[in-house]
Amino acid sequence: MAKNSLTLESVRHSLIRQEDSIIFSLIERAHFPINSPTYSPSHVSNSTHTFSGPLLRFVVKENEALLAKAGKYANPEEHPFFPEDLPPSVVPPYNFPEFLHPPAASININKDIWDAYVNKLLQLFVAPGDDGNYASTAASDLVCLQALSRRIHYGKLVAEVKFRESPQEYEPAIRAKDRDTLMKLLTFEKVEEAVMKRVAKKAMMFGQEVTLNKDGDHGKYKVDPSVVSRLYGDWIMPLTKHVEVEYLLRRLD
Ligand SMILES: O=C(O)C(=O)C[C@]1(C(=O)O)C=C[C@@H](O)C=C1
């Protein structure tokens, strides 16, 4: 859809579709135990000392360097976790539609997303243990982090649509830099309740054990649906709303 015809309904539709990517990524990650060496500060160090630190950091950084060369971060909807020292793109620039207000480019909360994911979320949906599959674990984490980052930063588009639909409602709070009022204005409790119910239902449907015998393994899911609901209620939606507030605060700059 052309960006200028985005509506609250269409951006919500995109958030609903992104739920599928997030839930599938969590299911894939939950396939491995926690594998804590993946996050240990001293796991990677090579003889030339070009990198030392956690394996996850190494995998994400290298992947972002590759995709930066392929032009990924020329798209204003993409946010790198390690924006410092990214190599230049080797592909011709594409003229992405300018839907967002330009100061949006300064908002990147990936450090918070990383911290929440590694230090809080993982423990909620991944079993303890170590099976040595650290590289595959890091690759699964990368997919989760990218899906979460994309969804949370999509808050910029949601905020822009809300602002365009009723600027007179938002302008006084923006001028007063009143975060609390902005948070109240952009919050729809009924929508949040529906999101939490829907993601639990999707986690049940996507994460059920499929067997061919009649009395399959009912009630056993690859990721606990109530945990998925909690991840949304306690982390994903609050972080999205944080992005929305940050965006609106800069909307009149
Ligand atoms: O749908 C919206 O209006 C949004 O801003 C998105 C979202 C969410 O993160 O899912 C965030 C805030 C609202 O309270 C409801 C839902």
The ligand as a Gaussian input file, in Angstrom:
#p B3LYP/6-31G(d) Opt

LIG

0 1
 O       -3.131000      -0.032000      17.700000
 C       -2.684000       1.002000      18.209000
 O       -3.363000       2.041000      18.327000
 C       -1.303000       1.040000      18.667000
 O       -0.825000       2.098000      19.011000
 C       -0.538000      -0.214000      18.807000
 C       -0.631000      -0.798000      20.209000
 C        0.261000      -2.065000      20.199000
 O        1.431000      -1.964000      20.526000
 O       -0.265000      -3.111000      19.776000
 C       -0.095000       0.206000      21.170000
 C       -0.916000       1.058000      21.836000
 C       -2.376000       0.938000      21.858000
 O       -2.856000       1.045000      23.162000
 C       -2.846000      -0.300000      21.226000
 C       -2.027000      -1.132000      20.540000

